[in-house]
Amino acid sequence: MSLDGVYDDDNVFAKILRGDMPAVKVYEDEAVLAFMDVFPQSPGHLLVISKTSRARNLLEVEPEVLAGMIQTVQRLAGAVRAALAPDGVVVTQFNGEAAGQTVYHLHFHIIPRWAGKPMGSHGGGMADMAVLQDQAQRIAAKLS
């Protein structure tokens, strides 16, 4: 998919927002949903999506939506740090297939990193749901 296109109401994140697909939620408010990535690149890998915008990527999103999202991303990155004590935290966002985007609904990845541990490939293996639930609870408990 290119940088240009029409929003697909059947993308996986739209299905999660409608309740048609499950998600291990970490945080939710009227504008944003954060949940565990079921194909994590590292333990504690979160996704943050807009609940209000149909933007497919960063180039399409409304500035006021982006401002609120990035504030939530910052808050969640801090909670990941407090809950999991990683050595670092990667915050990333892809735009277009050539950049690695696979779901065309604007989203940010928050990926904890530990020194000496390589980051896994995205789409590698599906995580154990009990492990994701535990990580989600630990991270959510650090949001204040």
C-alpha positions as CSV (number, residue, x, y, z in Angstrom):
1,M,0.0,0.0,0.0
2,S,1.2,3.5,-0.8
3,L,1.1,6.6,1.3
4,D,-2.1,7.5,-0.5
5,G,-5.4,5.6,-0.3
6,V,-8.8,5.2,1.3
7,Y,-9.3,4.2,4.9
8,D,-10.3,0.5,5.2
9,D,-13.0,0.0,7.8
10,D,-12.0,-3.6,7.9
11,N,-8.5,-3.1,9.1
12,V,-7.5,-5.0,12.2
13,F,-7.4,-1.8,14.4
14,A,-10.9,-0.7,13.2
15,K,-12.2,-4.2,14.1
16,I,-10.6,-3.9,17.6
17,L,-12.2,-0.4,18.1
18,R,-15.6,-1.8,17.1
19,G,-15.2,-4.8,19.4
20,D,-15.1,-7.2,16.5
21,M,-11.7,-8.5,17.5
22,P,-10.2,-8.8,21.0
23,A,-7.3,-6.8,22.4
24,V,-5.4,-6.9,25.7
25,K,-6.0,-3.3,26.7
26,V,-3.6,-1.2,28.7
27,Y,-5.2,2.2,28.6
28,E,-8.3,3.8,27.0
29,D,-9.9,7.2,27.0
30,E,-12.3,9.0,24.7
31,A,-9.5,9.6,22.1
32,V,-6.9,6.9,22.4
33,L,-6.7,3.1,22.9
34,A,-3.4,1.4,23.9
35,F,-3.1,-2.4,23.8
36,M,-0.5,-5.1,23.8
37,D,0.9,-6.1,20.4
38,V,0.0,-9.8,19.9
39,F,3.2,-10.2,17.8
40,P,5.6,-8.4,20.1
41,Q,9.1,-7.6,19.1
42,S,10.0,-7.4,22.8
43,P,8.2,-8.2,26.1
44,G,5.8,-5.3,26.8
45,H,5.4,-4.1,23.2
46,L,2.4,-1.7,23.1
47,L,0.4,-0.2,20.3
48,V,-1.3,3.2,20.6
49,I,-4.1,4.1,18.2
50,S,-6.5,7.0,17.7
51,K,-10.2,6.3,18.4
52,T,-11.3,9.4,16.6
53,S,-9.3,9.7,13.4
54,R,-9.6,7.7,10.2
55,A,-6.0,8.8,9.3
56,R,-4.0,6.0,7.7
57,N,-0.7,7.5,8.6
58,L,1.1,10.5,10.2
59,L,0.8,12.5,7.0
60,E,-3.0,12.4,7.1
61,V,-3.7,12.9,10.8
62,E,-5.3,16.0,12.2
63,P,-2.8,18.0,14.2
64,E,-5.0,18.2,17.3
65,V,-5.4,14.4,17.3
66,L,-1.6,13.9,16.9
67,A,-0.9,16.2,19.8
68,G,-3.1,14.2,22.1
69,M,-1.8,10.9,20.9
70,I,1.9,11.8,21.4
71,Q,1.1,13.0,24.9
72,T,-0.4,9.6,25.6
73,V,2.5,7.8,24.0
74,Q,4.9,9.7,26.3
75,R,2.8,8.8,29.4
76,L,2.7,5.1,28.4
77,A,6.4,5.0,27.6
78,G,7.0,6.2,31.2
79,A,4.6,3.5,32.5
80,V,6.4,0.8,30.5
81,R,9.7,2.0,32.0
82,A,8.4,2.0,35.5
83,A,6.7,-1.4,35.2
84,L,9.3,-3.4,33.2
85,A,12.6,-1.6,33.9
86,P,14.0,-1.8,30.4
87,D,17.3,-0.3,29.5
88,G,15.7,1.7,26.7
89,V,12.4,2.3,25.0
90,V,11.8,2.5,21.3
91,V,8.9,4.7,20.1
92,T,8.3,4.2,16.4
93,Q,5.6,4.9,13.7
94,F,5.6,3.7,10.1
95,N,4.1,5.4,7.0
96,G,3.6,3.3,3.9
97,E,4.5,-0.2,2.9
98,A,8.1,0.8,2.0
99,A,8.5,2.1,5.5
100,G,7.2,-1.2,7.1
101,Q,3.6,-0.2,7.7
102,T,1.3,-3.2,7.7
103,V,-1.9,-1.8,9.2
104,Y,-3.3,1.4,7.6
105,H,-4.7,3.0,10.8
106,L,-2.3,5.6,12.4
107,H,-0.5,3.9,15.3
108,F,2.6,4.2,17.4
109,H,4.7,1.3,18.8
110,I,6.2,1.5,22.2
111,I,8.9,-1.2,22.5
112,P,10.9,-1.8,25.7
113,R,14.5,-2.8,25.0
114,W,17.1,-4.5,27.2
115,A,20.9,-4.3,26.5
116,G,22.2,-7.5,24.9
117,K,18.8,-8.8,23.9
118,P,18.0,-8.4,20.2
119,M,14.6,-7.1,19.2
120,G,12.4,-9.8,17.6
121,S,10.9,-9.5,14.2
122,H,7.4,-8.2,13.9
123,G,5.0,-10.9,13.0
124,G,7.4,-13.6,14.4
125,G,5.2,-15.5,16.8
126,M,2.0,-14.8,18.5
127,A,2.4,-14.1,22.2
128,D,0.8,-16.1,25.1
129,M,-2.4,-14.1,26.1
130,A,-1.8,-14.8,29.8
131,V,1.7,-13.2,29.5
132,L,0.2,-10.2,27.7
133,Q,-2.5,-9.8,30.3
134,D,0.2,-9.8,33.1
135,Q,2.3,-7.2,31.2
136,A,-0.7,-5.0,30.5
137,Q,-1.8,-5.1,34.2
138,R,1.8,-4.2,35.3
139,I,2.0,-1.3,32.9
140,A,-1.5,0.0,33.6
141,A,-0.7,0.0,37.3
142,K,2.1,2.5,36.7
143,L,-0.2,5.0,35.0
144,S,-1.0,7.8,37.4
